[in-house]
Amino acid sequence: MKNKKDKMLPVYLIYGKDISRVESALDRIKKYFAENFGGDINVYSARDTPAGTVIDDASTVTLFGAKKLVIARSCDDYGVDDCRQIVSYINDPFQHNCAVFVFESLSKQMHSSLKNINKSCVKYYPEPKSWDLPEWIKEASAGEGKKINSQAAELLAEIIGDNSLIMKREIEKLATYSYDKDVIGEADVYEIASGGEGRLWDLVNNIIGRNMNKAIAIFRKMDFKSADAVGLIMAVHKKVLELILSKSAARGEISADDMALMLKINIKKDAWKIKKMFEEAEKHSLSGLVRRIKCFPGLLMSARNNSDTSVRVVIEKMIIDFCRAQNTDAPCGSRLI
């Protein structure tokens, strides 16, 4: 009987414009490797690492002989010579380790050069067509740990269209907003995705931007229930986490690639979003953000254990405290984020 570990091939070629499914495939490979081998996972970007360096790493054994997982991202940025080296390696990989090369698209020359390779090592994820979107949305929602009913999936496809990157972000919003719900329905889609942004996300952006009066005005117009508070708090938490990682990247404490990996965004395609995150992060101190994020467990407990009226008071106090907090080390109270 074959060892379960034999299921991991020595090389994978992942390509396609469906960034969501490409990232999911990478996550599955990394998870399987960590659970079965536990060796080093080395991630490179074509923007700052030559293909030869990646291949050298994939072709060498560690000091104690453990298996390595070597990943090369954004390989479309490589030139002709680098791509030739990658093709040569894919056709004759080093069997002890596992190497993964990630492209958005392959040239005709690369396709013809890879005719004889093991087809199971090639994973192709094209951008979904309009008629495939409802099923794609259900799959992507399941990846976020949520179910979405057929009517809601069809409505979301109609509103957003076939841009998988935008669709992925909308699904993430829906998954966060419907935190305490078993299934995402049409009402949730109308609330969050209609017009690209819903009132909840307008509220979150104004809280993070410290536009106190506007944030309170939006909040007071919302039909806000206790269950909704969890989605709001989780959404603000996610935005604060983005700011912390952006701030850390700007200070050189983590790389931009690592930041993008942790936030599951694409540096090349989401450059505008990263620029906006960095600009927003400049308005905040790192220590202040860290202090705020430590208060979210208390806020979630308050949201779950109080009545609708009490929660409205807690959330309004949260908005005021966050917007008024100074850019430095303001003390973190039980209701301050």
Secondary structure, DSSP 8 states (H G I E B T S, - for coil): ---GGGGS-SEEEEE-S-HHHHHHHHHHHHHHHHHHT---EEEEETTTS-HHHHHHHHTS--TT----EEEEE-GGGS-HHHHHHHHHHHHS--SSSEEEEEES---HHHHHHTTTS-GGGEEE-----GGGHHHHHHHHHHHTT-EE-HHHHHHHHHHH-S-HHHHHHHHHHHHHHTTT-SEE-HHHHHHHTGGG--HHHHHHHHHHTT-HHHHHHHHHHS---HHHHHHHHHHHHHHHHHHHHHHHHHTTSS-HHHHHHHHT--TTTTHHHHHHHHHHHTTS-HHHHHHHHTTHHHHHHHHHHS-HHHHHHHHHHHHHHHHH--SS-----TT--
